[in-house]
Amino acid sequence: MNSLKHYEVWFITGSQHLYGDQVLRNVAAHAEEIAKSFDSNSLIPVTIKYKAVVKTPEEILTVFRQANNEVNCIGLVLWMHTFSPAKMWINSLKILSKPFVHLHTQYNAEIPWSEIDMDFMNENQSAHGDREFGFMVSRMRKRRKVIVGHWNDQQTILQLANWTRVAAGWHAFQHTRVARIGDNMREVAVTEGDKVEAQIQWGLSVNGYGVGDLVKFVNEVSDQDTAKLVKEYNDTYEVSASVKSSQSLKDAARIELGLRAFMNNGNFQAFTDTFENLHGLKQLPGIASQRLMQNGFGFGAEGDWKTAALLRAVKVMDQGLAGGSSFMEDYTYNFQNGSSTVLGAHMLEICPSIANGKPRCEVHPLSIGGKEDPARLVFDVDSGPAINVSLIDLGNRFRLLVNEVEAVKPEHDLPKLPVARVLWKPYPDLNRAAQAWILAGGAHHTVFSKAITTQFIEDFADMAGIELVIIDKDTTMREFNEKLKWNEVYYHIFQHRA
Ligand code: MN
């Protein structure tokens, strides 16, 4: 995957013509210094671009129109160094189609006690200038993130850095083309949903393809390229002697190359398949789906286009961060007083970005679907904090759910389990987490991430206008149930559109 540096976040500072040229020159110099310091900070993965200070409604409108039209501009940072009367911003805020951060900062960290005079007071007014601006944004019911802190403070920088990651994910989400190869697993409900509404709200598109469309690409793969990829498998993973040169591994490599060609040819960033629609394919794509996820493609099994699109967005957000993110399914429980855990896995398709150590490449029967034995990567996942995220369609709206979990080391080996797996302890505990998850309608499929935190999904939900419910250490069932009821009313009143 490419880095995020080609994405731009524009740094726009508001002021007005009331303080004279010297103050405006200082304001511009300060703003440029701050923008450049963000841009050169390695925590911030995107380009932060300084834009000239805006002093009039016309200047604001001009730069907002440019931001709307610049395809690489994924968002704005807005800051009122001085007072900037907010009626000047109304017409611009009305047309802005990019997300923004309201950065509530101040050029100087501390008050120069012995020097401070009215010139200083005129120049350093963000404490009240940003409140005037904030009023208007709230008055217009515009969604935005407010970050408060000195611009040199690590917490401020980290919040901004993470927000730019989310903005990049949101940008990618809006342009995601999902290929639904085969349709949905028969009779399954939660993986379905309103694809037209999803496109209206988020811009992403989901279109169906016959398995034959993929098979055509698989059949065109050369023996030479197949042999090269088999060698790569053998060099990269632990492969037993019987699997190394097996027909199964060759078939799997051919499927991976065909799938990559299919995805590139159609300019798709995410895909789904299902074990029930595999006519013409020898195996369910296992190692192929796993390795495509690792390269940043979104994936959802059994036709799950919502999880596929969500994983794509998360894969854009988490570039360069430690931990990894994967398609996941709550598979089976270990009930144990006080420390119950969930074993997460799938039939095959878990992303090796979350693997602890070198994955093993194995071939085993799938036991459903009636196809040949598929190759897959088998591995464990290191302990540590993680989140499970689900995106569902409630009929009148979409809902995001987050459950904060702690991945834990299994106390026992799993010598007969032929799939990648992770064991986690959900917060507040398994009983309440699963109770809340089920009451909120959360899916069995999720995006599991050790790379991003709940805050990323909070920012994402806000940008996209999606309802979000969170299950964490502080969740109590009584409050959670009330929240679900209040949300029914809230989303009945407010039609959220991105
Ligand atoms: Mn599944």
Residues whose N, C-alpha, C, O or C-beta is under 5 A from the ligand:
A	BS01	MN	A301 E302 E329
